[in-house]
C-alpha cells in the first residue's frame, strides 16, 4: 500500500492514497467514520506520465496530488461522504468528474 497523504479542503484535512496494479489507478479517501471511499481513476495523458513514474518507483502515489484534490472535492460536492457507506455504488473519476459505475 502507498503511504497516505493529506490534503486540506474547506478547513479540514482529508487523508488519501492511490495505488495501481493495472491500467487504472485506484484512489482511496480514508474515512474513519463511514469506511473508506474507493474510486477508479481514468487517466488523462498528463496523469499517465505521472502513473508511469509511480510504476517505475519515482513517485509515491499513482496519481498527482492535484488529481486527488479534484476527486475529493467531487466526493464532497456530490455528498458521497455521507451516502457512500450505505450504498453499493462504484465510483469512477473520468474526464474531471465523478460518475457512478
N, C-alpha and C positions, 0 to 999 in steps of 0.2 A: 504494500500500500504506500502511496505517496504521502509525504509529510503534509499535514494540513496547513492552511494559511488563513489569515484573517483579512476581511475587507470591511471597511467602515461605511455604512449607508444609513442615512436618516438617524444619526446619533446612536447607532447600535453596531456592534461588531458581529459579523457572520463568519462562521468557520466553514471552510470548504476544502476539497481536494479533487483532483481529477487523475484518472488512470487510463491506460489504453492497452488493450490486448489484441485488437483487430483494427479495422478501418476507422471506426468511430470511437472517440474517447467517451468515457463515462464520467460525468460530473456528479459530485455528491455534496449537497448542502447538509452539514451536520446539524441536527436538531435534537437537543436534549429533551424537549417537551413532547414532540409528536412523532419521533422517529425520523431517520434521515430521508431526504428527498433526492431521488436519483433522476438524472436527465441524460439522455443520449445526445451527443453533440455532433451535428453535421458541420463539417469544417469548411470555411471559406479558403480560398487559395493562400491568403496570408497566414491563416491559422494552420494550414497543412505544413508550412515551413516550420512553424514552432513545434508541431507534433513530431516532425522528423528529428528535431533537436532533442525532444524528450526521449524518443525511441533510441537515439544514439547516446543517451546518457548526459546530454549537455543542457538539459532544462529540468527543473524539479517538478513541474506539473505538465500534464498532457495538453493543456490549453493555456493561452495567455491570461494574465491577471485581468485585463480589460474585458475579455470574453466572460470570465467568471463573474465579474461585477454586473455585466449586462444580464446574464442568466439569473442572478439573484434578484436584480431589480424587477425582472419579469415575473419571477416566482412571487415576490411581494405584491406587485401590481395586480396579478391575476388571482390572488387570495389563496395560493397553494400552501402557505404556512399554516393555514387553519384547516384546509379541506383535504390535503394530500393523504394524511394518515388514515382517513376513513374511506378512502377510495381505492380502487384497483387500477387507476389510470396510469398509463405510461406517458412520460413526457419526453419531447424531442425539442432541442433548440435548433431551429432551421431558419436560415436567412434572416437572422436578427430577431426572431420571435419564438415564443414558447408555444408549442402545439401539443395536443393530446394524440396519443397513438391508439 
